[in-house]
Amino acid sequence: MALEIERKFLVIGNYKQYAYADEEIVQGYLSSIAERTVRIRIKGDKAYITIKGISNESGLSRYEWEKEIPVNEAHELIKLCEPGIIDKVRYYVRNGERTFEVDEFRGDNDGLVIAEIELDSESEVFDRPTWLGDEVTGDIRYYNASLVKNPYKNWR
């Protein structure tokens, strides 16, 4: 298993002008409990099953295992997922040596835009673009698995 270290931020400005690519993502959860989430994701013309462990105290790190699966199998597995589907467009924005993944949510989470950056360590320093808003790392309301159960439209 690999350790995923990432920080999450709300987006308050125009990031699209800096994006070099985008893709549609649809995902559901076979399990969305905090101790282990099991996600099925269709991203463009590829699909994945991902298992994530519980976040550490800071919310910055957690274990992640991911494997590519056939798209037709992912469509079948999504039918078995818990109620609620995440539908979003992901924009890729370079930031020095790193890339921000900016998710613009649709459906029940319409209006929510979150930027994530994966890091090599929890203390890694990175340039902060002007379009980044408040940090929401560790705030479970903004986890995709939580947005399935309690969508943004219910609490904004």
Beta strands, then each sheet from edge to edge (+ up, - down):
strand 1: 2-11
strand 2: 19-33
strand 3: 36-43
strand 4: 46-53
strand 5: 61-69
strand 6: 86-95
strand 7: 98-105
strand 8: 113-118
strand 9: 132-135
sheet 1: 9+ 1- 5+ 4- 3+ 2- 6+ 7- 8+
end
